[in-house]
């Protein structure tokens, strides 16, 4: 990251109070060297949870793992204070991790106003499909910026004829003008299975409603088709998610065995157990785990607080980032993997994120279309630390896009509005299935 002390955030934002920032051309000083399409693909950092869930025969444990996957998608936002570049109309991003993580994904910017990013990801063995469309809305509220990731995401298990849908919670960046910047997620997350009637309900705490010792925490339940709560879950979205039986959770809430004092909660006491799920036998040994071992990065289920450089106290809230309450009988569903030791020098990116914009593979570039984000000159200039060139290229591309939209306002190339074959609902954008043929004839010249 280049120093930004010479840029006044307030001088720019003072005229944006109450406005939707997605319609405002913002200086490159706000950005991180990624497109929002790449940011969408960060949801798949813990994709191994989907493989474990699909191979799990118990519907409750399956939904627990899917809930953990949904929570893990927010963890990369911890300490991330840069804004991704708005994708250009027709911009695409392909992520092929077939060899190491056993999935591939493609995203496309299908609408400029409102900005809509459609995505489709699938396991190479056909065990799961993850797709949806995101229409983010950014609002400047005076002291903070609120991001509303509007849109429904869908997870399919074709072999089980199950479909899960949910909408992501709100995100807010605090102290935009004065003070230390910090990020929170808050709201209610409801994951519904359209095959068996089970659902997951999670409440993400907001700092404005509760004390600082509860900040960043979340808790909720797995509910069966009859409406009965069958499992409890708790954790922090930037650290870990745990599950435990309902009777154990009720004893904990009443102050019984395993209950921690308020003072211990506020400093985030760490338990000695590893909290592995009793149903560990359903784990899948993927090549991804071998890659993590090679890179000396523990997997999400084994990474502990002692070997993560950013598992420190949240100075702004006065609360620890650690979630573990060491309740007897709890099982660890997911834990965030440690970031590289110098992550804060590189926009607080995770190891997974650092690889998204890599263009060093000439063979890969030869296969990619001209619309792929890796070819964006403004993103590349910012990654190389040239803010002046990044700003000039960003302005040039935005003007080129305005001219192109005046000539043609058609929608996406690889995605079309459609209907989900399982739920019957109208979908904003569905994958056409033609992308993997790699026929790039007719791709627009957007750069």
Secondary structure, 3 states (H helix, E strand, C coil): CCCCCCCCHHHHHCCCCCCEHHHCCCCHHHEEEEEHHHHHHHHHHHCHHHHHHHCCCCHHHHHHHHHHHHHHHHHCCCCCCCEEECCCCCCEEEEEECCCCCEEEEEEEEECCCCEEEEEEEECCCCCEEEEEEEEEEEECCCEEEEEEECEEEEEEHHHCEEEEEECCEEEEECCCCCCCEEEEEEEEEEEECCCCCEEEEEECCCCCCCHHHCCEEEEEEECCCCCEEEEEEEECCCEEEEEEHHHHHHHHCCCCCCCCHHHHHHCCCCCCCCECCCHHHCCCCHHHHHHHHCCCCCCCCCCHHHCCCCCEECCCCEECCCCCCCCCCEEEEECCCCCCCHHHHCCCCHHHHCCCCCCCHHHHHHCCCCEHHHCHHHHHHHCCCHHHHHHHHHHHHHHHHHHHHHCCCCCCCEEEEECCCCCCEEEEEECCCHHHCCCCCCCCCC
